[in-house]
């Protein structure tokens, strides 16, 4: 049953990531990866909200939805791409913003649901 919950959550999260990234990037066309930053911060907030919830809810939302929605690999690739293209400050800003906003969003989600 747990595997099915993870599968269902991921089946929603992965296409949502793609659509959200395309939407954000279309509104803010630049080389900075605002779309990836946005989905990672939203996913961090959602994960913070369900931390400590029932195992079924953590499997569905935490592992499935948030796992499909967020993307560490794309964040890493886009940061390396920025650095290789000579945009070191943007690469640094991407790392700093992702860490600060992601951890802050998770903490906020956790605090709001406790």
Backbone as a printed PyTorch tensor [residue, N CA C, xyz], in Angstrom:
tensor([[[  0.8100,  -1.2000,   0.0000],
         [  0.0000,   0.0000,   0.0000],
         [  0.8570,   1.2710,   0.0000]],

        [[  1.9400,   1.2560,   0.7750],
         [  2.8130,   2.4260,   0.8400],
         [  3.4070,   2.7500,  -0.5250]],

        [[  3.8470,   1.7210,  -1.2420],
         [  4.4280,   1.9400,  -2.5710],
         [  3.4090,   2.5710,  -3.5140]],

        [[  2.1560,   2.1670,  -3.4200],
         [  1.1040,   2.7400,  -4.2610],
         [  0.8960,   4.2180,  -3.9290]],

        [[  0.9280,   4.5750,  -2.6560],
         [  0.7890,   5.9770,  -2.2570],
         [  1.9420,   6.8170,  -2.8060]],

        [[  3.1570,   6.2960,  -2.7360],
         [  4.3160,   7.0020,  -3.2780],
         [  4.1530,   7.1770,  -4.7820]],

        [[  3.7300,   6.1260,  -5.4620],
         [  3.5400,   6.1740,  -6.9100],
         [  2.5050,   7.2300,  -7.2910]],

        [[  1.3830,   7.2570,  -6.6040],
         [  0.3280,   8.2290,  -6.9080],
         [  0.8230,   9.6580,  -6.6660]],

        [[  1.4950,   9.8670,  -5.5560],
         [  2.0280,  11.2020,  -5.2730],
         [  3.0330,  11.6510,  -6.3190]],

        [[  3.9250,  10.7590,  -6.7150],
         [  4.9350,  11.0920,  -7.7260],
         [  4.3050,  11.3190,  -9.0950]],

        [[  3.2360,  10.5860,  -9.3900],
         [  2.5410,  10.7500, -10.6720],
         [  1.9200,  12.1360, -10.7850]],

        [[  1.6160,  12.7570,  -9.6700],
         [  1.1100,  14.1290,  -9.6640],
         [  2.2720,  15.1190,  -9.6030]],

        [[  3.2670,  14.8340,  -8.7720],
         [  4.3640,  15.7660,  -8.5450],
         [  5.2550,  16.0090,  -9.7520]],

        [[  5.5860,  14.9620, -10.4960],
         [  6.5170,  15.1250, -11.6200],
         [  5.9400,  15.9940, -12.7420]],

        [[  4.7130,  15.7310, -13.2120],
         [  4.1690,  16.6380, -14.2280],
         [  3.9360,  18.0480, -13.6910]],

        [[  3.5890,  18.1480, -12.4170],
         [  3.4020,  19.4570, -11.8070],
         [  4.7080,  20.2410, -11.8150]],

        [[  5.8200,  19.5540, -11.5650],
         [  7.1300,  20.2160, -11.6160],
         [  7.3790,  20.7780, -13.0050]],

        [[  7.1470,  19.9820, -14.0200],
         [  7.3870,  20.4210, -15.3890],
         [  6.5220,  21.6330, -15.7270]],

        [[  5.2340,  21.5530, -15.4240],
         [  4.3150,  22.6420, -15.7500],
         [  4.6350,  23.9090, -14.9630]],

        [[  4.9360,  23.7620, -13.6800],
         [  5.2630,  24.9250, -12.8520],
         [  6.5560,  25.5760, -13.3290]],

        [[  7.5490,  24.7730, -13.6560],
         [  8.8200,  25.3160, -14.1420],
         [  8.6120,  26.0900, -15.4330]],

        [[  7.8590,  25.5280, -16.3620],
         [  7.5960,  26.2090, -17.6380],
         [  6.8220,  27.5000, -17.4020]],

        [[  5.8480,  27.4730, -16.5010],
         [  5.0510,  28.6680, -16.2000],
         [  5.9320,  29.7690, -15.6240]],

        [[  6.7260,  29.4420, -14.6180],
         [  7.5700,  30.4530, -13.9700],
         [  8.5980,  30.9880, -14.9540]],

        [[  9.2460,  30.1200, -15.7110],
         [ 10.2610,  30.5720, -16.6530],
         [  9.6560,  31.4330, -17.7690]],

        [[  8.4080,  31.1620, -18.1400],
         [  7.7780,  31.9880, -19.1760],
         [  7.4700,  33.3860, -18.6540]],

        [[  7.2610,  33.5110, -17.3500],
         [  6.9770,  34.8110, -16.7450],
         [  8.2530,  35.5790, -16.4150]],

        [[  9.3530,  34.8580, -16.2150],
         [ 10.6420,  35.4570, -15.8540],
         [ 11.7260,  34.8850, -16.7570]],

        [[ 11.7030,  35.2330, -18.0450],
         [ 12.7070,  34.6630, -18.9500],
         [ 14.1120,  35.2160, -18.6620]],

        [[ 14.9580,  34.3610, -18.1740],
         [ 16.3460,  34.7120, -17.9230],
         [ 17.1290,  33.4230, -17.7980]],

        [[ 18.4270,  33.5500, -17.6800],
         [ 19.2190,  32.3330, -17.5260],
         [ 19.1580,  31.8180, -16.0880]],

        [[ 18.7070,  32.6480, -15.1370],
         [ 18.5900,  32.1910, -13.7440],
         [ 17.4210,  31.2160, -13.6320]],

        [[ 17.6090,  30.0840, -12.9590],
         [ 16.5820,  29.0390, -12.9060],
         [ 15.4800,  29.2940, -11.8630]],

        [[ 14.6800,  30.3210, -12.1040],
         [ 13.6030,  30.6510, -11.1710],
         [ 12.5900,  29.5150, -11.0340]],

        [[ 12.3300,  28.7950, -12.1090],
         [ 11.3490,  27.7040, -12.0640],
         [ 11.7670,  26.5970, -11.1270]],

        [[ 13.0080,  26.1710, -11.2230],
         [ 13.5110,  25.1170, -10.3400],
         [ 13.5350,  25.5970,  -8.8970]],

        [[ 13.9540,  26.8240,  -8.6890],
         [ 13.9550,  27.3900,  -7.3420],
         [ 12.5430,  27.3880,  -6.7660]],

        [[ 11.5720,  27.7860,  -7.5620],
         [ 10.1840,  27.8550,  -7.0860],
         [  9.6540,  26.4830,  -6.6850]],

        [[  9.8430,  25.4720,  -7.5370],
         [  9.2970,  24.1490,  -7.1920],
         [ 10.0130,  23.5520,  -5.9860]],

        [[ 11.3040,  23.8230,  -5.8540],
         [ 12.0240,  23.2880,  -4.7000],
         [ 11.5870,  23.9510,  -3.3950]],

        [[ 11.3050,  25.2390,  -3.4330],
         [ 10.8490,  25.9340,  -2.2260],
         [  9.4290,  25.4790,  -1.8580]],

        [[  8.5580,  25.3700,  -2.8440],
         [  7.1910,  24.8930,  -2.5830],
         [  7.2260,  23.4600,  -2.0370]],

        [[  8.0520,  22.6120,  -2.6250],
         [  8.1800,  21.2390,  -2.1420],
         [  8.7330,  21.1720,  -0.7310]],

        [[  9.6740,  22.0350,  -0.4130],
         [ 10.2350,  22.0810,   0.9420],
         [  9.1720,  22.4950,   1.9540]],

        [[  8.3500,  23.4670,   1.5720],
         [  7.2580,  23.8980,   2.4490],
         [  6.2690,  22.7480,   2.6840]],

        [[  5.8780,  22.0780,   1.6140],
         [  4.9260,  20.9660,   1.7290],
         [  5.5000,  19.8460,   2.5870]],

        [[  6.7640,  19.5360,   2.4020],
         [  7.3900,  18.4920,   3.2080],
         [  7.4380,  18.8900,   4.6750]],

        [[  7.7310,  20.1550,   4.9470],
         [  7.7050,  20.6290,   6.3240],
         [  6.3200,  20.5000,   6.9440]],

        [[  5.2940,  20.7160,   6.1250],
         [  3.9130,  20.6130,   6.6160],
         [  3.5440,  19.1930,   7.0240]],

        [[  4.0440,  18.2020,   6.3030],
         [  3.6480,  16.8190,   6.6030],
         [  4.6460,  16.0790,   7.4790]],

        [[  5.7620,  16.7300,   7.8200],
         [  6.7450,  16.0800,   8.6950],
         [  6.0770,  15.7040,  10.0120]],

        [[  6.1980,  14.4740,  10.3870],
         [  5.6000,  14.0030,  11.6250],
         [  4.1460,  13.5830,  11.5010]],

        [[  3.5820,  13.6460,  10.2910],
         [  2.1920,  13.2230,  10.0760],
         [  2.1330,  11.6950,  10.0050]],

        [[  0.9820,  11.1780,   9.6840],
         [  0.8140,   9.7280,   9.5760],
         [  1.7250,   9.1680,   8.4870]],

        [[  2.1650,   7.9280,   8.6360],
         [  3.0310,   7.3270,   7.6250],
         [  2.4150,   7.3280,   6.2200]],

        [[  1.1090,   7.1590,   6.1360],
         [  0.4500,   7.1610,   4.8270],
         [  0.5360,   8.5430,   4.1810]],

        [[  0.3150,   9.5850,   4.9500],
         [  0.3760,  10.9490,   4.4250],
         [  1.8130,  11.3270,   4.0430]],

        [[  2.7700,  10.8980,   4.8340],
         [  4.1740,  11.1590,   4.5090],
         [  4.5490,  10.4380,   3.2160]],

        [[  4.0630,   9.2090,   3.0250],
         [  4.3540,   8.4670,   1.7920],
         [  3.7370,   9.1610,   0.5820]],

        [[  2.4840,   9.5610,   0.6920],
         [  1.7640,  10.1890,  -0.4220],
         [  2.3130,  11.5830,  -0.7440]],

        [[  2.3630,  12.4420,   0.2570],
         [  2.7530,  13.8400,   0.0420],
         [  4.2660,  14.0250,   0.1520]],

        [[  4.8470,  13.5440,   1.2380],
         [  6.2730,  13.7590,   1.4820],
         [  7.1660,  13.0580,   0.4780]],

        [[  7.0340,  11.7560,   0.3800],
         [  7.9050,  10.9920,  -0.5150],
         [  7.4420,  11.0860,  -1.9610]],

        [[  6.1570,  10.8640,  -2.2030],
         [  5.6480,  10.8420,  -3.5690],
         [  5.5620,  12.2130,  -4.2140]],

        [[  4.6570,  13.0470,  -3.7270],
         [  4.4270,  14.3610,  -4.3340],
         [  5.6800,  15.2370,  -4.2700]],

        [[  6.2480,  15.3900,  -3.0750],
         [  7.4300,  16.2500,  -2.9380],
         [  8.6410,  15.6640,  -3.6680]],

        [[  8.7620,  14.3460,  -3.6580],
         [  9.8570,  13.7060,  -4.3820],
         [  9.7480,  13.9140,  -5.8850]],

        [[  8.5170,  13.8800,  -6.4000],
         [  8.3150,  14.1300,  -7.8250],
         [  8.3800,  15.6040,  -8.1820]],

        [[  7.9750,  16.4550,  -7.2620],
         [  7.9350,  17.8920,  -7.5170],
         [  9.3160,  18.5340,  -7.4550]],

        [[ 10.0850,  18.1940,  -6.4430],
         [ 11.3810,  18.8400,  -6.2560],
         [ 12.4660,  18.1380,  -7.0600]],

        [[ 13.5690,  18.8190,  -7.2720],
         [ 14.6290,  18.2420,  -8.0860],
         [ 15.9930,  18.7700,  -7.6840]],

        [[ 16.7500,  17.9390,  -7.0260],
         [ 18.1170,  18.2980,  -6.6650],
         [ 19.0270,  18.2020,  -7.8790]],

        [[ 18.7790,  17.2280,  -8.7410],
         [ 19.6480,  17.0450,  -9.9040],
         [ 19.5630,  18.2330, -10.8570]],

        [[ 18.3750,  18.7470, -11.1120],
         [ 18.2460,  19.9120, -11.9940],
         [ 18.8550,  21.1430, -11.3490]],

        [[ 18.6390,  21.3140, -10.0560],
         [ 19.2700,  22.4130,  -9.3200],
         [ 20.7890,  22.3500,  -9.4870]],

        [[ 21.3690,  21.1670,  -9.3200],
         [ 22.8150,  21.0020,  -9.4550],
         [ 23.2790,  21.3040, -10.8740]],

        [[ 22.5910,  20.7360, -11.8460],
         [ 22.9590,  20.9490, -13.2500],
         [ 22.8900,  22.4290, -13.6210]],

        [[ 21.7970,  23.0870, -13.2370],
         [ 21.6410,  24.4980, -13.5910],
         [ 22.6910,  25.3680, -12.9080]],

        [[ 23.0900,  25.0140, -11.7020],
         [ 24.1380,  25.7630, -11.0100],
         [ 25.4840,  25.5990, -11.7260]],

        [[ 25.8100,  24.3700, -12.1030],
         [ 27.0510,  24.1180, -12.8350],
         [ 27.0240,  24.8280, -14.1900]],

        [[ 25.8820,  24.7820, -14.8710],
         [ 25.7450,  25.4470, -16.1730],
         [ 25.9850,  26.9520, -16.0330]],

        [[ 25.4130,  27.5670, -15.0240],
         [ 25.6400,  28.9980, -14.8010],
         [ 27.1270,  29.2860, -14.5870]],

        [[ 27.7750,  28.4780, -13.7680],
         [ 29.2010,  28.6900, -13.4900],
         [ 30.0390,  28.4960, -14.7550]],

        [[ 29.7450,  27.4690, -15.5230],
         [ 30.5120,  27.2090, -16.7500],
         [ 30.3220,  28.3050, -17.7950]],

        [[ 29.1680,  28.9450, -17.7950],
         [ 28.8990,  30.0190, -18.7540],
         [ 29.4320,  31.3680, -18.2770]],

        [[ 30.1470,  31.3480, -17.1570],
         [ 30.7470,  32.5880, -16.6670],
         [ 29.8420,  33.4340, -15.7930]],

        [[ 28.7970,  32.8410, -15.2830],
         [ 27.8570,  33.5630, -14.4190],
         [ 28.0090,  33.0600, -12.9800]],

        [[ 29.2220,  33.2270, -12.4570],
         [ 29.5410,  32.7210, -11.1270],
         [ 28.6770,  33.2900, -10.0230]],

        [[ 28.3660,  34.5750, -10.1150],
         [ 27.5350,  35.1930,  -9.0710],
         [ 26.1130,  34.6490,  -9.1100]],

        [[ 25.5990,  34.3940, -10.3120],
         [ 24.2690,  33.8050, -10.4060],
         [ 24.2750,  32.3700,  -9.8840]],

        [[ 25.3540,  31.6350, -10.1480],
         [ 25.4760,  30.2690,  -9.6180],
         [ 25.4870,  30.3020,  -8.0930]],

        [[ 26.2690,  31.2180,  -7.5380],
         [ 26.3180,  31.3700,  -6.0850],
         [ 24.9510,  31.7720,  -5.5340]],

        [[ 24.2900,  32.7130,  -6.2000],
         [ 22.9620,  33.1690,  -5.7630],
         [ 21.9610,  32.0220,  -5.8050]],

        [[ 22.0600,  31.1670,  -6.8150],
         [ 21.1550,  30.0240,  -6.9120],
         [ 21.3410,  29.0760,  -5.7330]],

        [[ 22.5910,  28.8000,  -5.3850],
         [ 22.8640,  27.9200,  -4.2440],
         [ 22.3790,  28.5660,  -2.9450]],

        [[ 22.7310,  29.8300,  -2.7430],
         [ 22.3510,  30.5190,  -1.5060],
         [ 20.8360,  30.6350,  -1.3770]],

        [[ 20.1710,  31.0430,  -2.4580],
         [ 18.7120,  31.1990,  -2.4120],
         [ 18.0290,  29.8520,  -2.1950]],

        [[ 18.5130,  28.8250,  -2.8410],
         [ 17.9100,  27.4970,  -2.6960],
         [ 18.0330,  26.9870,  -1.2670]],

        [[ 19.2090,  27.1520,  -0.6720],
         [ 19.4040,  26.6850,   0.6990],
         [ 18.5980,  27.5000,   1.7020]],

        [[ 18.7040,  28.8030,   1.6200],
         [ 18.0270,  29.6580,   2.6000],
         [ 16.5090,  29.5550,   2.4500]],

        [[ 16.0180,  29.6880,   1.2260],
         [ 14.5680,  29.6460,   1.0150],
         [ 14.0090,  28.2490,   1.2610]],

        [[ 14.7410,  27.2130,   0.8510],
         [ 14.2610,  25.8440,   1.0500],
         [ 14.1590,  25.4730,   2.5210]],

        [[ 15.2170,  25.7280,   3.2660],
         [ 15.1970,  25.4200,   4.7050],
         [ 14.1840,  26.3050,   5.4190]],

        [[ 14.1220,  27.5730,   5.0460],
         [ 13.1370,  28.4690,   5.6520],
         [ 11.7070,  28.0340,   5.3720]],

        [[ 11.4340,  27.6050,   4.1510],
         [ 10.0910,  27.1450,   3.7900],
         [  9.7300,  25.8730,   4.5550]],

        [[ 10.6790,  24.9510,   4.6800],
         [ 10.4220,  23.7250,   5.4370],
         [ 10.1400,  24.0420,   6.9080]],

        [[ 10.9210,  24.9340,   7.4760],
         [ 10.7170,  25.3260,   8.8790],
         [  9.3720,  26.0130,   9.0660]],

        [[  9.0040,  26.8700,   8.1100],
         [  7.7100,  27.5510,   8.1920],
         [  6.5630,  26.5550,   8.0910]],

        [[  6.6510,  25.6320,   7.1480],
         [  5.6100,  24.6180,   7.0050],
         [  5.4680,  23.7790,   8.2610]],

        [[  6.5990,  23.4060,   8.8390],
         [  6.5850,  22.6130,  10.0690],
         [  5.9650,  23.4080,  11.2160]],

        [[  6.3710,  24.6790,  11.3400],
         [  5.8590,  25.5140,  12.4440],
         [  4.3580,  25.7690,  12.3060]],

        [[  3.8860,  25.9370,  11.0850],
         [  2.4640,  26.2230,  10.8770],
         [  1.5620,  25.0170,  11.1560]],

        [[  2.1240,  23.8240,  11.0700],
         [  1.2930,  22.6220,  11.2480],
         [  1.4950,  21.9580,  12.6040]],

        [[  2.2400,  22.5620,  13.4850],
         [  2.4600,  21.9850,  14.8110],
         [  1.6090,  22.6370,  15.8090]]])
